[in-house]
Amino acid sequence: MKRKHVSSSNICSIGYESESLTLEIEFNTGSIYQYYAVPAYEHDSLMAASSHGSYFSQHIKDRYRWRKMK
């Protein structure tokens, strides 16, 4: 999945696959996680947020099924 680099203190890049509703986040630690059944509006809002990390913590983390990829 292609990810877009973002300016964040804890997130390095974010990718989204609309067909499978999969959100992929690479953290600055090098860990990569995929979140499943994430609506497109969540990805759009995450990308538009003034703080990607805060948006992630408040709206995505622990709300969607996830899997650590790396």
PQR file with spaces between the fields and no chain letter, atoms N, CA, C, O and H, PARSE charges and radii, in Angstrom:
ATOM       1  N    MET     1       0.848   -1.176    0.000 -0.4000 1.5000
ATOM       2  CA   MET     1       0.000    0.000    0.000 -0.0000 2.0000
ATOM       3  C    MET     1       0.894    1.241    0.000  0.5500 1.7000
ATOM       4  O    MET     1       1.877    1.309    0.739 -0.5500 1.4000
ATOM       5  N    LYS     2       0.549    2.201   -0.821 -0.4000 1.5000
ATOM       6  CA   LYS     2       1.300    3.451   -0.837 -0.0000 2.0000
ATOM       7  C    LYS     2       0.853    4.316    0.328  0.5500 1.7000
ATOM       8  O    LYS     2      -0.340    4.475    0.586 -0.5500 1.4000
ATOM       9  H    LYS     2      -0.249    2.146   -1.421  0.4000 1.0000
ATOM      10  N    ARG     3       1.822    4.864    1.019 -0.4000 1.5000
ATOM      11  CA   ARG     3       1.544    5.761    2.129 -0.0000 2.0000
ATOM      12  C    ARG     3       2.084    7.147    1.814  0.5500 1.7000
ATOM      13  O    ARG     3       3.057    7.298    1.076 -0.5500 1.4000
ATOM      14  H    ARG     3       2.792    4.736    0.810  0.4000 1.0000
ATOM      15  N    LYS     4       1.441    8.149    2.383 -0.4000 1.5000
ATOM      16  CA   LYS     4       1.869    9.533    2.209 -0.0000 2.0000
ATOM      17  C    LYS     4       2.548    9.999    3.496  0.5500 1.7000
ATOM      18  O    LYS     4       2.011    9.825    4.590 -0.5500 1.4000
ATOM      19  H    LYS     4       0.651    8.026    2.983  0.4000 1.0000
ATOM      20  N    HIS     5       3.729   10.590    3.352 -0.4000 1.5000
ATOM      21  CA   HIS     5       4.449   11.115    4.511 -0.0000 2.0000
ATOM      22  C    HIS     5       3.652   12.264    5.126  0.5500 1.7000
ATOM      23  O    HIS     5       3.102   13.105    4.416 -0.5500 1.4000
ATOM      24  H    HIS     5       4.165   10.732    2.463  0.4000 1.0000
ATOM      25  N    VAL     6       3.600   12.283    6.449 -0.4000 1.5000
ATOM      26  CA   VAL     6       2.927   13.368    7.168 -0.0000 2.0000
ATOM      27  C    VAL     6       3.877   13.958    8.195  0.5500 1.7000
ATOM      28  O    VAL     6       4.822   13.308    8.643 -0.5500 1.4000
ATOM      29  H    VAL     6       4.047   11.599    7.026  0.4000 1.0000
ATOM      30  N    SER     7       3.611   15.187    8.553 -0.4000 1.5000
ATOM      31  CA   SER     7       4.410   15.864    9.574 -0.0000 2.0000
ATOM      32  C    SER     7       3.727   15.646   10.918  0.5500 1.7000
ATOM      33  O    SER     7       2.685   16.237   11.202 -0.5500 1.4000
ATOM      34  H    SER     7       2.844   15.716    8.189  0.4000 1.0000
ATOM      35  N    SER     8       4.324   14.796   11.733 -0.4000 1.5000
ATOM      36  CA   SER     8       3.730   14.437   13.015 -0.0000 2.0000
ATOM      37  C    SER     8       4.828   13.982   13.956  0.5500 1.7000
ATOM      38  O    SER     8       5.855   13.458   13.524 -0.5500 1.4000
ATOM      39  H    SER     8       5.171   14.316   11.502  0.4000 1.0000
ATOM      40  N    SER     9       4.605   14.186   15.244 -0.4000 1.5000
ATOM      41  CA   SER     9       5.615   13.775   16.224 -0.0000 2.0000
ATOM      42  C    SER     9       5.639   12.270   16.437  0.5500 1.7000
ATOM      43  O    SER     9       6.632   11.739   16.935 -0.5500 1.4000
ATOM      44  H    SER     9       3.771   14.612   15.595  0.4000 1.0000
ATOM      45  N    ASN    10       4.545   11.555   16.064 -0.4000 1.5000
ATOM      46  CA   ASN    10       4.584   10.102   16.258 -0.0000 2.0000
ATOM      47  C    ASN    10       4.142    9.282   15.047  0.5500 1.7000
ATOM      48  O    ASN    10       4.256    8.056   15.072 -0.5500 1.4000
ATOM      49  H    ASN    10       3.739   11.986   15.660  0.4000 1.0000
ATOM      50  N    ILE    11       3.640    9.923   13.989 -0.4000 1.5000
ATOM      51  CA   ILE    11       3.228    9.203   12.785 -0.0000 2.0000
ATOM      52  C    ILE    11       4.119    9.636   11.627  0.5500 1.7000
ATOM      53  O    ILE    11       4.304   10.828   11.383 -0.5500 1.4000
ATOM      54  H    ILE    11       3.547   10.918   13.969  0.4000 1.0000
ATOM      55  N    CYS    12       4.666    8.655   10.919 -0.4000 1.5000
ATOM      56  CA   CYS    12       5.557    8.924    9.786 -0.0000 2.0000
ATOM      57  C    CYS    12       4.776    9.019    8.473  0.5500 1.7000
ATOM      58  O    CYS    12       4.974    9.953    7.696 -0.5500 1.4000
ATOM      59  H    CYS    12       4.515    7.686   11.117  0.4000 1.0000
ATOM      60  N    SER    13       3.880    8.042    8.226 -0.4000 1.5000
ATOM      61  CA   SER    13       3.136    8.035    6.973 -0.0000 2.0000
ATOM      62  C    SER    13       1.792    7.334    7.146  0.5500 1.7000
ATOM      63  O    SER    13       1.596    6.527    8.054 -0.5500 1.4000
ATOM      64  H    SER    13       3.719    7.283    8.857  0.4000 1.0000
ATOM      65  N    ILE    14       0.870    7.674    6.236 -0.4000 1.5000
ATOM      66  CA   ILE    14      -0.489    7.156    6.291 -0.0000 2.0000
ATOM      67  C    ILE    14      -0.912    6.727    4.886  0.5500 1.7000
ATOM      68  O    ILE    14      -0.694    7.450    3.914 -0.5500 1.4000
ATOM      69  H    ILE    14       1.030    8.329    5.497  0.4000 1.0000
ATOM      70  N    GLY    15      -1.514    5.551    4.793 -0.4000 1.5000
ATOM      71  CA   GLY    15      -2.044    5.077    3.525 -0.0000 2.0000
ATOM      72  C    GLY    15      -3.467    4.600    3.702  0.5500 1.7000
ATOM      73  O    GLY    15      -3.898    4.292    4.813 -0.5500 1.4000
ATOM      74  H    GLY    15      -1.691    4.964    5.583  0.4000 1.0000
ATOM      75  N    TYR    16      -4.203    4.541    2.589 -0.4000 1.5000
ATOM      76  CA   TYR    16      -5.598    4.095    2.664 -0.0000 2.0000
ATOM      77  C    TYR    16      -5.962    3.390    1.374  0.5500 1.7000
ATOM      78  O    TYR    16      -5.618    3.840    0.281 -0.5500 1.4000
ATOM      79  H    TYR    16      -3.853    4.791    1.687  0.4000 1.0000
ATOM      80  N    GLU    17      -6.658    2.287    1.518 -0.4000 1.5000
ATOM      81  CA   GLU    17      -7.147    1.527    0.371 -0.0000 2.0000
ATOM      82  C    GLU    17      -8.672    1.516    0.439  0.5500 1.7000
ATOM      83  O    GLU    17      -9.267    0.843    1.280 -0.5500 1.4000
ATOM      84  H    GLU    17      -6.938    1.922    2.406  0.4000 1.0000
ATOM      85  N    SER    18      -9.285    2.271   -0.459 -0.4000 1.5000
ATOM      86  CA   SER    18     -10.735    2.464   -0.393 -0.0000 2.0000
ATOM      87  C    SER    18     -11.535    1.196   -0.687  0.5500 1.7000
ATOM      88  O    SER    18     -12.628    1.028   -0.148 -0.5500 1.4000
ATOM      89  H    SER    18      -8.802    2.818   -1.143  0.4000 1.0000
ATOM      90  N    GLU    19     -11.019    0.310   -1.521 -0.4000 1.5000
ATOM      91  CA   GLU    19     -11.759   -0.914   -1.853 -0.0000 2.0000
ATOM      92  C    GLU    19     -11.932   -1.829   -0.648  0.5500 1.7000
ATOM      93  O    GLU    19     -12.985   -2.440   -0.463 -0.5500 1.4000
ATOM      94  H    GLU    19     -10.131    0.447   -1.959  0.4000 1.0000
ATOM      95  N    SER    20     -10.882   -1.916    0.171 -0.4000 1.5000
ATOM      96  CA   SER    20     -10.951   -2.802    1.340 -0.0000 2.0000
ATOM      97  C    SER    20     -11.187   -2.039    2.645  0.5500 1.7000
ATOM      98  O    SER    20     -11.292   -2.648    3.709 -0.5500 1.4000
ATOM      99  H    SER    20     -10.027   -1.420    0.020  0.4000 1.0000
ATOM     100  N    LEU    21     -11.268   -0.711    2.566 -0.4000 1.5000
ATOM     101  CA   LEU    21     -11.446    0.157    3.743 -0.0000 2.0000
ATOM     102  C    LEU    21     -10.335   -0.069    4.770  0.5500 1.7000
ATOM     103  O    LEU    21     -10.578   -0.103    5.977 -0.5500 1.4000
ATOM     104  H    LEU    21     -11.183   -0.216    1.701  0.4000 1.0000
ATOM     105  N    THR    22      -9.114   -0.221    4.261 -0.4000 1.5000
ATOM     106  CA   THR    22      -7.957   -0.479    5.123 -0.0000 2.0000
ATOM     107  C    THR    22      -7.104    0.770    5.251  0.5500 1.7000
ATOM     108  O    THR    22      -6.683    1.362    4.257 -0.5500 1.4000
ATOM     109  H    THR    22      -8.916   -0.193    3.282  0.4000 1.0000
ATOM     110  N    LEU    23      -6.858    1.156    6.490 -0.4000 1.5000
ATOM     111  CA   LEU    23      -6.003    2.289    6.808 -0.0000 2.0000
ATOM     112  C    LEU    23      -4.675    1.730    7.306  0.5500 1.7000
ATOM     113  O    LEU    23      -4.655    0.860    8.176 -0.5500 1.4000
ATOM     114  H    LEU    23      -7.200    0.674    7.298  0.4000 1.0000
ATOM     115  N    GLU    24      -3.572    2.222    6.762 -0.4000 1.5000
ATOM     116  CA   GLU    24      -2.254    1.758    7.181 -0.0000 2.0000
ATOM     117  C    GLU    24      -1.472    2.945    7.726  0.5500 1.7000
ATOM     118  O    GLU    24      -1.380    3.991    7.084 -0.5500 1.4000
ATOM     119  H    GLU    24      -3.588    2.929    6.055  0.4000 1.0000
ATOM     120  N    ILE    25      -0.921    2.773    8.900 -0.4000 1.5000
ATOM     121  CA   ILE    25      -0.162    3.839    9.551 -0.0000 2.0000
ATOM     122  C    ILE    25       1.218    3.333    9.914  0.5500 1.7000
ATOM     123  O    ILE    25       1.367    2.288   10.547 -0.5500 1.4000
ATOM     124  H    ILE    25      -0.996    1.924    9.422  0.4000 1.0000
ATOM     125  N    GLU    26       2.222    4.087    9.504 -0.4000 1.5000
ATOM     126  CA   GLU    26       3.604    3.822    9.904 -0.0000 2.0000
ATOM     127  C    GLU    26       3.959    4.844   10.965  0.5500 1.7000
ATOM     128  O    GLU    26       3.874    6.050   10.732 -0.5500 1.4000
ATOM     129  H    GLU    26       2.100    4.936    8.989  0.4000 1.0000
ATOM     130  N    PHE    27       4.355    4.363   12.119 -0.4000 1.5000
ATOM     131  CA   PHE    27       4.732    5.243   13.218 -0.0000 2.0000
ATOM     132  C    PHE    27       6.219    5.556   13.143  0.5500 1.7000
ATOM     133  O    PHE    27       6.980    4.835   12.497 -0.5500 1.4000
ATOM     134  H    PHE    27       4.424    3.384   12.308  0.4000 1.0000
ATOM     135  N    ASN    28       6.624    6.613   13.791 -0.4000 1.5000
ATOM     136  CA   ASN    28       8.030    7.019   13.773 -0.0000 2.0000
ATOM     137  C    ASN    28       8.948    5.974   14.397  0.5500 1.7000
ATOM     138  O    ASN    28      10.161    6.023   14.198 -0.5500 1.4000
ATOM     139  H    ASN    28       6.006    7.199   14.315  0.4000 1.0000
ATOM     140  N    THR    29       8.398    5.053   15.132 -0.4000 1.5000
ATOM     141  CA   THR    29       9.182    3.967   15.731 -0.0000 2.0000
ATOM     142  C    THR    29       9.557    2.909   14.691  0.5500 1.7000
ATOM     143  O    THR    29      10.407    2.054   14.940 -0.5500 1.4000
ATOM     144  H    THR    29       7.412    5.013   15.294  0.4000 1.0000
ATOM     145  N    GLY    30       8.902    2.981   13.506 -0.4000 1.5000
ATOM     146  CA   GLY    30       9.114    1.977   12.469 -0.0000 2.0000
ATOM     147  C    GLY    30       8.016    0.935   12.418  0.5500 1.7000
ATOM     148  O    GLY    30       7.944    0.162   11.463 -0.5500 1.4000
ATOM     149  H    GLY    30       8.212    3.676   13.304  0.4000 1.0000
ATOM     150  N    SER    31       7.162    0.900   13.424 -0.4000 1.5000
ATOM     151  CA   SER    31       6.037   -0.042   13.447 -0.0000 2.0000
ATOM     152  C    SER    31       4.993    0.365   12.413  0.5500 1.7000
ATOM     153  O    SER    31       4.744    1.550   12.193 -0.5500 1.4000
ATOM     154  H    SER    31       7.220    1.529   14.199  0.4000 1.0000
ATOM     155  N    ILE    32       4.386   -0.642   11.781 -0.4000 1.5000
ATOM     156  CA   ILE    32       3.332   -0.404   10.805 -0.0000 2.0000
ATOM     157  C    ILE    32       2.105   -1.200   11.241  0.5500 1.7000
ATOM     158  O    ILE    32       2.187   -2.392   11.538 -0.5500 1.4000
ATOM     159  H    ILE    32       4.588   -1.605   11.959  0.4000 1.0000
ATOM     160  N    TYR    33       0.970   -0.513   11.271 -0.4000 1.5000
ATOM     161  CA   TYR    33      -0.291   -1.137   11.663 -0.0000 2.0000
ATOM     162  C    TYR    33      -1.321   -0.930   10.570  0.5500 1.7000
ATOM     163  O    TYR    33      -1.335    0.104    9.901 -0.5500 1.4000
ATOM     164  H    TYR    33       0.903    0.455   11.030  0.4000 1.0000
ATOM     165  N    GLN    34      -2.185   -1.926   10.395 -0.4000 1.5000
ATOM     166  CA   GLN    34      -3.324   -1.790    9.514 -0.0000 2.0000
ATOM     167  C    GLN    34      -4.592   -1.825   10.356  0.5500 1.7000
ATOM     168  O    GLN    34      -4.726   -2.627   11.281 -0.5500 1.4000
ATOM     169  H    GLN    34      -2.173   -2.765   10.938  0.4000 1.0000
ATOM     170  N    TYR    35      -5.518   -0.936   10.012 -0.4000 1.5000
ATOM     171  CA   TYR    35      -6.809   -0.829   10.687 -0.0000 2.0000
ATOM     172  C    TYR    35      -7.877   -1.139    9.646  0.5500 1.7000
ATOM     173  O    TYR    35      -7.819   -0.644    8.521 -0.5500 1.4000
ATOM     174  H    TYR    35      -5.409   -0.285    9.261  0.4000 1.0000
ATOM     175  N    TYR    36      -8.855   -1.963   10.027 -0.4000 1.5000
ATOM     176  CA   TYR    36      -9.817   -2.511    9.078 -0.0000 2.0000
ATOM     177  C    TYR    36     -11.218   -1.929    9.243  0.5500 1.7000
ATOM     178  O    TYR    36     -11.625   -1.533   10.335 -0.5500 1.4000
ATOM     179  H    TYR    36      -8.902   -2.365   10.941  0.4000 1.0000
ATOM     180  N    ALA    37     -11.947   -1.889    8.118 -0.4000 1.5000
ATOM     181  CA   ALA    37     -13.319   -1.364    8.063 -0.0000 2.0000
ATOM     182  C    ALA    37     -13.372    0.100    8.485  0.5500 1.7000
ATOM     183  O    ALA    37     -14.305    0.536    9.159 -0.5500 1.4000
ATOM     184  H    ALA    37     -11.617   -2.211    7.231  0.4000 1.0000
ATOM     185  N    VAL    38     -12.356    0.844    8.074 -0.4000 1.5000
ATOM     186  CA   VAL    38     -12.277    2.272    8.396 -0.0000 2.0000
ATOM     187  C    VAL    38     -12.939    3.054    7.257  0.5500 1.7000
ATOM     188  O    VAL    38     -12.481    2.981    6.117 -0.5500 1.4000
ATOM     189  H    VAL    38     -11.598    0.490    7.526  0.4000 1.0000
ATOM     190  N    PRO    39     -14.008    3.800    7.548 -0.5600 1.5000
ATOM     191  CA   PRO    39     -14.680    4.564    6.498  0.2800 2.0000
ATOM     192  C    PRO    39     -13.756    5.625    5.889  0.5500 1.7000
ATOM     193  O    PRO    39     -12.840    6.120    6.545 -0.5500 1.4000
ATOM     194  N    ALA    40     -14.013    5.957    4.640 -0.4000 1.5000
ATOM     195  CA   ALA    40     -13.192    6.942    3.934 -0.0000 2.0000
ATOM     196  C    ALA    40     -13.168    8.282    4.660  0.5500 1.7000
ATOM     197  O    ALA    40     -12.147    8.970    4.652 -0.5500 1.4000
ATOM     198  H    ALA    40     -14.757    5.555    4.106  0.4000 1.0000
ATOM     199  N    TYR    41     -14.298    8.665    5.295 -0.4000 1.5000
ATOM     200  CA   TYR    41     -14.318    9.959    5.978 -0.0000 2.0000
ATOM     201  C    TYR    41     -13.304   10.010    7.128  0.5500 1.7000
ATOM     202  O    TYR    41     -12.774   11.077    7.438 -0.5500 1.4000
ATOM     203  H    TYR    41     -15.127    8.106    5.301  0.4000 1.0000
ATOM     204  N    GLU    42     -13.034    8.862    7.759 -0.4000 1.5000
ATOM     205  CA   GLU    42     -12.041    8.837    8.835 -0.0000 2.0000
ATOM     206  C    GLU    42     -10.643    9.106    8.271  0.5500 1.7000
ATOM     207  O    GLU    42      -9.866    9.862    8.854 -0.5500 1.4000
ATOM     208  H    GLU    42     -13.464    7.995    7.507  0.4000 1.0000
ATOM     209  N    HIS    43     -10.334    8.484    7.137 -0.4000 1.5000
ATOM     210  CA   HIS    43      -9.037    8.728    6.507 -0.0000 2.0000
ATOM     211  C    HIS    43      -8.928   10.190    6.094  0.5500 1.7000
ATOM     212  O    HIS    43      -7.909   10.829    6.353 -0.5500 1.4000
ATOM     213  H    HIS    43     -10.966    7.870    6.664  0.4000 1.0000
ATOM     214  N    ASP    44      -9.959   10.725    5.459 -0.4000 1.5000
ATOM     215  CA   ASP    44      -9.949   12.120    5.027 -0.0000 2.0000
ATOM     216  C    ASP    44      -9.772   13.060    6.211  0.5500 1.7000
ATOM     217  O    ASP    44      -8.993   14.010    6.143 -0.5500 1.4000
ATOM     218  H    ASP    44     -10.787   10.206    5.249  0.4000 1.0000
ATOM     219  N    SER    45     -10.485   12.798    7.282 -0.4000 1.5000
ATOM     220  CA   SER    45     -10.389   13.638    8.483 -0.0000 2.0000
ATOM     221  C    SER    45      -9.019   13.521    9.122  0.5500 1.7000
ATOM     222  O    SER    45      -8.468   14.516    9.594 -0.5500 1.4000
ATOM     223  H    SER    45     -11.118   12.026    7.337  0.4000 1.0000
ATOM     224  N    LEU    46      -8.461   12.316    9.142 -0.4000 1.5000
ATOM     225  CA   LEU    46      -7.120   12.113    9.692 -0.0000 2.0000
ATOM     226  C    LEU    46      -6.090   12.913    8.907  0.5500 1.7000
ATOM     227  O    LEU    46      -5.222   13.564    9.488 -0.5500 1.4000
ATOM     228  H    LEU    46      -8.909   11.508    8.759  0.4000 1.0000
ATOM     229  N    MET    47      -6.193   12.861    7.592 -0.4000 1.5000
ATOM     230  CA   MET    47      -5.238   13.579    6.752 -0.0000 2.0000
ATOM     231  C    MET    47      -5.387   15.099    6.884  0.5500 1.7000
ATOM     232  O    MET    47      -4.403   15.829    6.765 -0.5500 1.4000
ATOM     233  H    MET    47      -6.899   12.332    7.120  0.4000 1.0000
ATOM     234  N    ALA    48      -6.599   15.571    7.127 -0.4000 1.5000
ATOM     235  CA   ALA    48      -6.863   17.009    7.226 -0.0000 2.0000
ATOM     236  C    ALA    48      -6.635   17.568    8.629  0.5500 1.7000
ATOM     237  O    ALA    48      -6.607   18.785    8.813 -0.5500 1.4000
ATOM     238  H    ALA    48      -7.398   14.978    7.223  0.4000 1.0000
ATOM     239  N    ALA    49      -6.473   16.698    9.608 -0.4000 1.5000
ATOM     240  CA   ALA    49      -6.347   17.137   11.005 -0.0000 2.0000
ATOM     241  C    ALA    49      -5.083   17.962   11.230  0.5500 1.7000
ATOM     242  O    ALA    49      -4.039   17.703   10.631 -0.5500 1.4000
ATOM     243  H    ALA    49      -6.496   15.710    9.458  0.4000 1.0000
ATOM     244  N    SER    50      -5.196   18.944   12.094 -0.4000 1.5000
ATOM     245  CA   SER    50      -4.021   19.747   12.431 -0.0000 2.0000
ATOM     246  C    SER    50      -3.014   18.916   13.223  0.5500 1.7000
ATOM     247  O    SER    50      -1.813   19.184   13.176 -0.5500 1.4000
ATOM     248  H    SER    50      -6.044   19.154   12.581  0.4000 1.0000
ATOM     249  N    SER    51      -3.499   17.909   13.949 -0.4000 1.5000
ATOM     250  CA   SER    51      -2.630   16.981   14.661 -0.0000 2.0000
ATOM     251  C    SER    51      -3.047   15.559   14.289  0.5500 1.7000
ATOM     252  O    SER    51      -4.071   15.061   14.758 -0.5500 1.4000
ATOM     253  H    SER    51      -4.474   17.692   13.988  0.4000 1.0000
ATOM     254  N    HIS    52      -2.252   14.917   13.449 -0.4000 1.5000
ATOM     255  CA   HIS    52      -2.566   13.547   13.026 -0.0000 2.0000
ATOM     256  C    HIS    52      -2.581   12.598   14.221  0.5500 1.7000
ATOM     257  O    HIS    52      -3.442   11.725   14.323 -0.5500 1.4000
ATOM     258  H    HIS    52      -1.421   15.322   13.068  0.4000 1.0000
ATOM     259  N    GLY    53      -1.618   12.779   15.121 -0.4000 1.5000
ATOM     260  CA   GLY    53      -1.523   11.908   16.291 -0.0000 2.0000
ATOM     261  C    GLY    53      -2.731   12.021   17.208  0.5500 1.7000
ATOM     262  O    GLY    53      -3.247   11.013   17.691 -0.5500 1.4000
ATOM     263  H    GLY    53      -0.918   13.488   15.038  0.4000 1.0000
ATOM     264  N    SER    54      -3.178   13.243   17.447 -0.4000 1.5000
ATOM     265  CA   SER    54      -4.351   13.450   18.305 -0.0000 2.0000
ATOM     266  C    SER    54      -5.599   12.875   17.670  0.5500 1.7000
ATOM     267  O    SER    54      -6.406   12.236   18.344 -0.5500 1.4000
ATOM     268  H    SER    54      -2.758   14.062   17.055  0.4000 1.0000
ATOM     269  N    TYR    55      -5.762   13.101   16.366 -0.4000 1.5000
ATOM     270  CA   TYR    55      -6.936   12.561   15.678 -0.0000 2.0000
ATOM     271  C    TYR    55      -6.915   11.038   15.749  0.5500 1.7000
ATOM     272  O    TYR    55      -7.934   10.408   16.030 -0.5500 1.4000
ATOM     273  H    TYR    55      -5.106   13.620   15.819  0.4000 1.0000
ATOM     274  N    PHE    56      -5.763   10.460   15.496 -0.4000 1.5000
ATOM     275  CA   PHE    56      -5.625    9.006   15.566 -0.0000 2.0000
ATOM     276  C    PHE    56      -6.031    8.491   16.946  0.5500 1.7000
ATOM     277  O    PHE    56      -6.810    7.546   17.060 -0.5500 1.4000
ATOM     278  H    PHE    56      -4.935   10.972   15.267  0.4000 1.0000
ATOM     279  N    SER    57      -5.504    9.110   17.975 -0.4000 1.5000
ATOM     280  CA   SER    57      -5.789    8.659   19.345 -0.0000 2.0000
ATOM     281  C    SER    57      -7.266    8.781   19.700  0.5500 1.7000
ATOM     282  O    SER    57      -7.813    7.914   20.382 -0.5500 1.4000
ATOM     283  H    SER    57      -4.871    9.878   17.883  0.4000 1.0000
ATOM     284  N    GLN    58      -7.912    9.848   19.244 -0.4000 1.5000
ATOM     285  CA   GLN    58      -9.303   10.103   19.616 -0.0000 2.0000
ATOM     286  C    GLN    58     -10.319    9.370   18.751  0.5500 1.7000
ATOM     287  O    GLN    58     -11.406    9.045   19.229 -0.5500 1.4000
ATOM     288  H    GLN    58      -7.467   10.551   18.690  0.4000 1.0000
ATOM     289  N    HIS    59      -9.990    9.100   17.479 -0.4000 1.5000
ATOM     290  CA   HIS    59     -11.003    8.580   16.568 -0.0000 2.0000
ATOM     291  C    HIS    59     -10.726    7.202   15.960  0.5500 1.7000
ATOM     292  O    HIS    59     -11.642    6.561   15.444 -0.5500 1.4000
ATOM     293  H    HIS    59      -9.107    9.364   17.091  0.4000 1.0000
ATOM     294  N    ILE    60      -9.488    6.749   16.016 -0.4000 1.5000
ATOM     295  CA   ILE    60      -9.156    5.491   15.335 -0.0000 2.0000
ATOM     296  C    ILE    60      -8.626    4.428   16.290  0.5500 1.7000
ATOM     297  O    ILE    60      -9.098    3.291   16.278 -0.5500 1.4000
ATOM     298  H    ILE    60      -8.745    7.270   16.436  0.4000 1.0000
ATOM     299  N    LYS    61      -7.666    4.786   17.101 -0.4000 1.5000
ATOM     300  CA   LYS    61      -7.068    3.832   18.036 -0.0000 2.0000
ATOM     301  C    LYS    61      -8.145    3.217   18.933  0.5500 1.7000
ATOM     302  O    LYS    61      -8.975    3.930   19.499 -0.5500 1.4000
ATOM     303  H    LYS    61      -7.283    5.709   17.110  0.4000 1.0000
ATOM     304  N    ASP    62      -8.122    1.921   19.053 -0.4000 1.5000
ATOM     305  CA   ASP    62      -9.055    1.162   19.893 -0.0000 2.0000
ATOM     306  C    ASP    62     -10.508    1.221   19.420  0.5500 1.7000
ATOM     307  O    ASP    62     -11.402    0.780   20.143 -0.5500 1.4000
ATOM     308  H    ASP    62      -7.448    1.342   18.594  0.4000 1.0000
ATOM     309  N    ARG    63     -10.763    1.757   18.226 -0.4000 1.5000
ATOM     310  CA   ARG    63     -12.129    1.785   17.692 -0.0000 2.0000
ATOM     311  C    ARG    63     -12.290    0.856   16.492  0.5500 1.7000
ATOM     312  O    ARG    63     -13.402    0.473   16.129 -0.5500 1.4000
ATOM     313  H    ARG    63     -10.037    2.116   17.639  0.4000 1.0000
ATOM     314  N    TYR    64     -11.170    0.506   15.891 -0.4000 1.5000
ATOM     315  CA   TYR    64     -11.206   -0.354   14.709 -0.0000 2.0000
ATOM     316  C    TYR    64     -10.315   -1.567   14.935  0.5500 1.7000
ATOM     317  O    TYR    64      -9.306   -1.500   15.636 -0.5500 1.4000
ATOM     318  H    TYR    64     -10.267    0.817   16.186  0.4000 1.0000
ATOM     319  N    ARG    65     -10.711   -2.667   14.328 -0.4000 1.5000
ATOM     320  CA   ARG    65      -9.909   -3.885   14.388 -0.0000 2.0000
ATOM     321  C    ARG    65      -8.573   -3.593   13.713  0.5500 1.7000
ATOM     322  O    ARG    65      -8.535   -2.920   12.683 -0.5500 1.4000
ATOM     323  H    ARG    65     -11.531   -2.722   13.758  0.4000 1.0000
ATOM     324  N    TRP    66      -7.479   -4.091   14.279 -0.4000 1.5000
ATOM     325  CA   TRP    66      -6.163   -3.783   13.749 -0.0000 2.0000
ATOM     326  C    TRP    66      -5.252   -4.991   13.769  0.5500 1.7000
ATOM     327  O    TRP    66      -5.530   -6.005   14.409 -0.5500 1.4000
ATOM     328  H    TRP    66      -7.509   -4.638   15.116  0.4000 1.0000
ATOM     329  N    ARG    67      -4.153   -4.848   13.046 -0.4000 1.5000
ATOM     330  CA   ARG    67      -3.115   -5.889   13.014 -0.0000 2.0000
ATOM     331  C    ARG    67      -1.773   -5.206   12.832  0.5500 1.7000
ATOM     332  O    ARG    67      -1.624   -4.311   12.000 -0.5500 1.4000
ATOM     333  H    ARG    67      -3.927   -4.024   12.526  0.4000 1.0000
ATOM     334  N    LYS    68      -0.798   -5.639   13.619 -0.4000 1.5000
ATOM     335  CA   LYS    68       0.564   -5.103   13.483 -0.0000 2.0000
ATOM     336  C    LYS    68       1.232   -5.821   12.322  0.5500 1.7000
ATOM     337  O    LYS    68       1.291   -7.051   12.294 -0.5500 1.4000
ATOM     338  H    LYS    68      -0.919   -6.366   14.295  0.4000 1.0000
ATOM     339  N    MET    69       1.733   -5.049   11.364 -0.4000 1.5000
ATOM     340  CA   MET    69       2.374   -5.624   10.184 -0.0000 2.0000
ATOM     341  C    MET    69       3.878   -5.742   10.368  0.5500 1.7000
ATOM     342  O    MET    69       4.500   -6.676    9.862 -0.5500 1.4000
ATOM     343  H    MET    69       1.685   -4.051   11.386  0.4000 1.0000
ATOM     344  N    LYS    70       4.453   -4.808   11.081 -0.4000 1.5000
ATOM     345  CA   LYS    70       5.909   -4.770   11.284 -0.0000 2.0000
ATOM     346  C    LYS    70       6.219   -4.101   12.599  0.5500 1.7000
ATOM     347  O    LYS    70       7.387   -3.966   12.963 -0.5500 1.4000
ATOM     348  H    LYS    70       3.948   -4.049   11.492  0.4000 1.0000
